Amino acid sequence: MPTRQPVQTSQTSKGVEITVTLESFDGMPSAPSGARDITTDYADGKYVLRYTYGTDITYNIQGSCSQEPLATHPMFGPNGDYTIPADEWKNWKLWEADPNDPNLSGWKPDGDSVSDGMQKFYAYYNRGVTDFLLGTVTMRVTEEDEGSPNFANLGRITTPAGAPALPDGRNWLLVGIDAEQQVSVGTFKVTREYRASAAGGWDPEIYANT
């Protein structure tokens, strides 16, 4: 049975390039499809095959829209035109559950003392608008790795090599990993899926960095 001996590995701008030596006493081994720089030899009773292989990194980027709660719209956030203070969000949750909750002390979302943001939010609410469509970008990166992927990085903020720049402080979150081992050469074909944040980036207190 042939034995495989990787003798050189290098990371290039296009992907992973590996040189492999296969030795066998039972006949000359076969190089896999896509191998190059193939050389053969016979010495000390062994058949020796050497070859190099490599793959490009593939990027697949898609844009779509997802339905999100209206309360998370940027215009109601800290940097929005209609910022809603944290104490009003607390009152809103109480009011939404029970408008007569005694802890509200008469607070109403359309009262004179509430912010412009809460008044605008409540106006949407009264019209039945409770969600909005948020444009999102996902990216899938496929490459060959020498070892198995690190699944502990799932759900973490990261900066994928070769990824396009994102505006307004947006960044990437690793949301998926698919991997399959290519037994003939001992590497893993790994596809990582990343999701772009909204403006301002993913919250680092919720999503740690890789």
TORKOL-4160 file (C-alpha; in steps of 0.2 Angstrom, whole numbers, padded with zeros to 4 digits, m for minus):
210
<pt num="1" X="0000" Y="0000" Z="0000"/>
<pt num="2" X="0007" Y="0017" Z="m0005"/>
<pt num="3" X="0013" Y="0028" Z="0009"/>
<pt num="4" X="0011" Y="0047" Z="0008"/>
<pt num="5" X="0025" Y="0059" Z="0014"/>
<pt num="6" X="0021" Y="0078" Z="0012"/>
<pt num="7" X="0038" Y="0086" Z="0010"/>
<pt num="8" X="0034" Y="0104" Z="0007"/>
<pt num="9" X="0019" Y="0116" Z="0010"/>
<pt num="10" X="0017" Y="0134" Z="0006"/>
<pt num="11" X="0003" Y="0147" Z="0006"/>
<pt num="12" X="0001" Y="0157" Z="m0009"/>
<pt num="13" X="m0010" Y="0172" Z="m0014"/>
<pt num="14" X="m0021" Y="0160" Z="m0024"/>
<pt num="15" X="m0023" Y="0146" Z="m0011"/>
<pt num="16" X="m0013" Y="0131" Z="m0004"/>
<pt num="17" X="0001" Y="0122" Z="m0014"/>
<pt num="18" X="0008" Y="0106" Z="m0007"/>
<pt num="19" X="0022" Y="0094" Z="m0014"/>
<pt num="20" X="0019" Y="0076" Z="m0010"/>
<pt num="21" X="0029" Y="0060" Z="m0011"/>
<pt num="22" X="0021" Y="0043" Z="m0012"/>
<pt num="23" X="0031" Y="0027" Z="m0010"/>
<pt num="24" X="0025" Y="0009" Z="m0014"/>
<pt num="25" X="0033" Y="m0008" Z="m0015"/>
<pt num="26" X="0018" Y="m0014" Z="m0026"/>
<pt num="27" X="0020" Y="m0004" Z="m0041"/>
<pt num="28" X="0020" Y="0014" Z="m0046"/>
<pt num="29" X="0006" Y="0024" Z="m0037"/>
<pt num="30" X="m0006" Y="0036" Z="m0047"/>
<pt num="31" X="m0006" Y="0054" Z="m0045"/>
<pt num="32" X="m0023" Y="0062" Z="m0042"/>
<pt num="33" X="m0032" Y="0073" Z="m0055"/>
<pt num="34" X="m0025" Y="0090" Z="m0056"/>
<pt num="35" X="m0008" Y="0085" Z="m0050"/>
<pt num="36" X="0007" Y="0093" Z="m0059"/>
<pt num="37" X="0026" Y="0093" Z="m0059"/>
<pt num="38" X="0025" Y="0074" Z="m0058"/>
<pt num="39" X="0041" Y="0064" Z="m0057"/>
<pt num="40" X="0043" Y="0045" Z="m0055"/>
<pt num="41" X="0058" Y="0035" Z="m0049"/>
<pt num="42" X="0063" Y="0017" Z="m0043"/>
<pt num="43" X="0076" Y="0015" Z="m0030"/>
<pt num="44" X="0080" Y="0002" Z="m0016"/>
<pt num="45" X="0065" Y="m0009" Z="m0022"/>
<pt num="46" X="0052" Y="0005" Z="m0020"/>
<pt num="47" X="0042" Y="0015" Z="m0033"/>
<pt num="48" X="0042" Y="0033" Z="m0029"/>
<pt num="49" X="0030" Y="0046" Z="m0036"/>
<pt num="50" X="0032" Y="0065" Z="m0033"/>
<pt num="51" X="0019" Y="0078" Z="m0038"/>
<pt num="52" X="0013" Y="0095" Z="m0033"/>
<pt num="53" X="m0005" Y="0101" Z="m0032"/>
<pt num="54" X="m0014" Y="0116" Z="m0027"/>
<pt num="55" X="m0031" Y="0125" Z="m0028"/>
<pt num="56" X="m0037" Y="0143" Z="m0029"/>
<pt num="57" X="m0048" Y="0151" Z="m0016"/>
<pt num="58" X="m0066" Y="0153" Z="m0022"/>
<pt num="59" X="m0076" Y="0168" Z="m0016"/>
<pt num="60" X="m0095" Y="0168" Z="m0018"/>
<pt num="61" X="m0104" Y="0183" Z="m0012"/>
<pt num="62" X="m0123" Y="0186" Z="m0012"/>
<pt num="63" X="m0135" Y="0200" Z="m0006"/>
<pt num="64" X="m0152" Y="0198" Z="0000"/>
<pt num="65" X="m0165" Y="0205" Z="0012"/>
<pt num="66" X="m0170" Y="0198" Z="0029"/>
<pt num="67" X="m0185" Y="0203" Z="0040"/>
<pt num="68" X="m0179" Y="0212" Z="0056"/>
<pt num="69" X="m0189" Y="0220" Z="0071"/>
<pt num="70" X="m0193" Y="0238" Z="0068"/>
<pt num="71" X="m0185" Y="0242" Z="0085"/>
<pt num="72" X="m0168" Y="0237" Z="0078"/>
<pt num="73" X="m0169" Y="0250" Z="0064"/>
<pt num="74" X="m0153" Y="0261" Z="0064"/>
<pt num="75" X="m0164" Y="0277" Z="0065"/>
<pt num="76" X="m0169" Y="0272" Z="0082"/>
<pt num="77" X="m0151" Y="0267" Z="0088"/>
<pt num="78" X="m0138" Y="0278" Z="0097"/>
<pt num="79" X="m0132" Y="0286" Z="0080"/>
<pt num="80" X="m0149" Y="0288" Z="0072"/>
<pt num="81" X="m0160" Y="0303" Z="0069"/>
<pt num="82" X="m0173" Y="0296" Z="0081"/>
<pt num="83" X="m0163" Y="0289" Z="0095"/>
<pt num="84" X="m0174" Y="0281" Z="0108"/>
<pt num="85" X="m0166" Y="0281" Z="0126"/>
<pt num="86" X="m0164" Y="0264" Z="0135"/>
<pt num="87" X="m0177" Y="0269" Z="0149"/>
<pt num="88" X="m0190" Y="0272" Z="0136"/>
<pt num="89" X="m0187" Y="0255" Z="0128"/>
<pt num="90" X="m0189" Y="0248" Z="0146"/>
<pt num="91" X="m0206" Y="0257" Z="0148"/>
<pt num="92" X="m0211" Y="0251" Z="0130"/>
<pt num="93" X="m0209" Y="0233" Z="0135"/>
<pt num="94" X="m0219" Y="0236" Z="0151"/>
<pt num="95" X="m0233" Y="0245" Z="0141"/>
<pt num="96" X="m0233" Y="0232" Z="0127"/>
<pt num="97" X="m0236" Y="0219" Z="0140"/>
<pt num="98" X="m0249" Y="0228" Z="0150"/>
<pt num="99" X="m0253" Y="0247" Z="0147"/>
<pt num="100" X="m0260" Y="0248" Z="0165"/>
<pt num="101" X="m0244" Y="0242" Z="0173"/>
<pt num="102" X="m0242" Y="0252" Z="0189"/>
<pt num="103" X="m0224" Y="0253" Z="0186"/>
<pt num="104" X="m0226" Y="0264" Z="0171"/>
<pt num="105" X="m0233" Y="0278" Z="0183"/>
<pt num="106" X="m0244" Y="0284" Z="0168"/>
<pt num="107" X="m0231" Y="0283" Z="0155"/>
<pt num="108" X="m0238" Y="0281" Z="0137"/>
<pt num="109" X="m0228" Y="0279" Z="0121"/>
<pt num="110" X="m0237" Y="0294" Z="0113"/>
<pt num="111" X="m0236" Y="0305" Z="0129"/>
<pt num="112" X="m0230" Y="0323" Z="0129"/>
<pt num="113" X="m0214" Y="0318" Z="0139"/>
<pt num="114" X="m0208" Y="0304" Z="0127"/>
<pt num="115" X="m0194" Y="0307" Z="0114"/>
<pt num="116" X="m0197" Y="0310" Z="0096"/>
<pt num="117" X="m0190" Y="0293" Z="0092"/>
<pt num="118" X="m0203" Y="0284" Z="0103"/>
<pt num="119" X="m0217" Y="0295" Z="0095"/>
<pt num="120" X="m0211" Y="0290" Z="0078"/>
<pt num="121" X="m0209" Y="0272" Z="0083"/>
<pt num="122" X="m0226" Y="0271" Z="0090"/>
<pt num="123" X="m0234" Y="0279" Z="0074"/>
<pt num="124" X="m0227" Y="0265" Z="0064"/>
<pt num="125" X="m0233" Y="0253" Z="0077"/>
<pt num="126" X="m0251" Y="0260" Z="0076"/>
<pt num="127" X="m0250" Y="0257" Z="0057"/>
<pt num="128" X="m0246" Y="0239" Z="0059"/>
<pt num="129" X="m0227" Y="0241" Z="0054"/>
<pt num="130" X="m0217" Y="0230" Z="0066"/>
<pt num="131" X="m0204" Y="0224" Z="0055"/>
<pt num="132" X="m0193" Y="0230" Z="0041"/>
<pt num="133" X="m0182" Y="0223" Z="0027"/>
<pt num="134" X="m0163" Y="0224" Z="0030"/>
<pt num="135" X="m0151" Y="0222" Z="0016"/>
<pt num="136" X="m0138" Y="0208" Z="0021"/>
<pt num="137" X="m0123" Y="0201" Z="0012"/>
<pt num="138" X="m0116" Y="0184" Z="0014"/>
<pt num="139" X="m0100" Y="0177" Z="0008"/>
<pt num="140" X="m0094" Y="0159" Z="0006"/>
<pt num="141" X="m0075" Y="0156" Z="0004"/>
<pt num="142" X="m0069" Y="0138" Z="m0002"/>
<pt num="143" X="m0051" Y="0133" Z="0000"/>
<pt num="144" X="m0040" Y="0118" Z="0004"/>
<pt num="145" X="m0033" Y="0117" Z="0022"/>
<pt num="146" X="m0020" Y="0105" Z="0028"/>
<pt num="147" X="m0029" Y="0102" Z="0044"/>
<pt num="148" X="m0047" Y="0101" Z="0050"/>
<pt num="149" X="m0056" Y="0119" Z="0053"/>
<pt num="150" X="m0057" Y="0127" Z="0070"/>
<pt num="151" X="m0076" Y="0126" Z="0074"/>
<pt num="152" X="m0073" Y="0136" Z="0090"/>
<pt num="153" X="m0073" Y="0152" Z="0078"/>
<pt num="154" X="m0091" Y="0150" Z="0074"/>
<pt num="155" X="m0101" Y="0165" Z="0079"/>
<pt num="156" X="m0085" Y="0176" Z="0081"/>
<pt num="157" X="m0081" Y="0192" Z="0072"/>
<pt num="158" X="m0067" Y="0190" Z="0059"/>
<pt num="159" X="m0058" Y="0198" Z="0044"/>
<pt num="160" X="m0057" Y="0185" Z="0030"/>
<pt num="161" X="m0042" Y="0186" Z="0019"/>
<pt num="162" X="m0047" Y="0193" Z="0002"/>
<pt num="163" X="m0064" Y="0199" Z="0007"/>
<pt num="164" X="m0071" Y="0215" Z="0000"/>
<pt num="165" X="m0070" Y="0231" Z="0011"/>
<pt num="166" X="m0087" Y="0235" Z="0019"/>
<pt num="167" X="m0093" Y="0253" Z="0022"/>
<pt num="168" X="m0099" Y="0262" Z="0038"/>
<pt num="169" X="m0089" Y="0252" Z="0050"/>
<pt num="170" X="m0097" Y="0235" Z="0045"/>
<pt num="171" X="m0088" Y="0219" Z="0048"/>
<pt num="172" X="m0089" Y="0200" Z="0045"/>
<pt num="173" X="m0096" Y="0186" Z="0057"/>
<pt num="174" X="m0092" Y="0168" Z="0054"/>
<pt num="175" X="m0108" Y="0159" Z="0053"/>
<pt num="176" X="m0105" Y="0142" Z="0045"/>
<pt num="177" X="m0092" Y="0129" Z="0041"/>
<pt num="178" X="m0093" Y="0115" Z="0029"/>
<pt num="179" X="m0078" Y="0103" Z="0028"/>
<pt num="180" X="m0074" Y="0087" Z="0019"/>
<pt num="181" X="m0058" Y="0077" Z="0020"/>
<pt num="182" X="m0049" Y="0072" Z="0004"/>
<pt num="183" X="m0041" Y="0056" Z="0009"/>
<pt num="184" X="m0031" Y="0054" Z="m0006"/>
<pt num="185" X="m0020" Y="0069" Z="m0002"/>
<pt num="186" X="m0024" Y="0071" Z="0016"/>
<pt num="187" X="m0031" Y="0089" Z="0015"/>
<pt num="188" X="m0048" Y="0096" Z="0019"/>
<pt num="189" X="m0059" Y="0106" Z="0007"/>
<pt num="190" X="m0067" Y="0119" Z="0018"/>
<pt num="191" X="m0081" Y="0131" Z="0015"/>
<pt num="192" X="m0083" Y="0145" Z="0027"/>
<pt num="193" X="m0098" Y="0156" Z="0027"/>
<pt num="194" X="m0098" Y="0174" Z="0033"/>
<pt num="195" X="m0112" Y="0187" Z="0036"/>
<pt num="196" X="m0109" Y="0206" Z="0035"/>
<pt num="197" X="m0116" Y="0217" Z="0049"/>
<pt num="198" X="m0126" Y="0232" Z="0048"/>
<pt num="199" X="m0118" Y="0249" Z="0049"/>
<pt num="200" X="m0107" Y="0250" Z="0065"/>
<pt num="201" X="m0102" Y="0232" Z="0065"/>
<pt num="202" X="m0107" Y="0217" Z="0076"/>
<pt num="203" X="m0107" Y="0220" Z="0094"/>
<pt num="204" X="m0091" Y="0215" Z="0101"/>
<pt num="205" X="m0099" Y="0212" Z="0118"/>
<pt num="206" X="m0110" Y="0198" Z="0111"/>
<pt num="207" X="m0099" Y="0192" Z="0097"/>
<pt num="208" X="m0080" Y="0189" Z="0102"/>
<pt num="209" X="m0066" Y="0192" Z="0089"/>
<pt num="210" X="m0057" Y="0177" Z="0082"/>
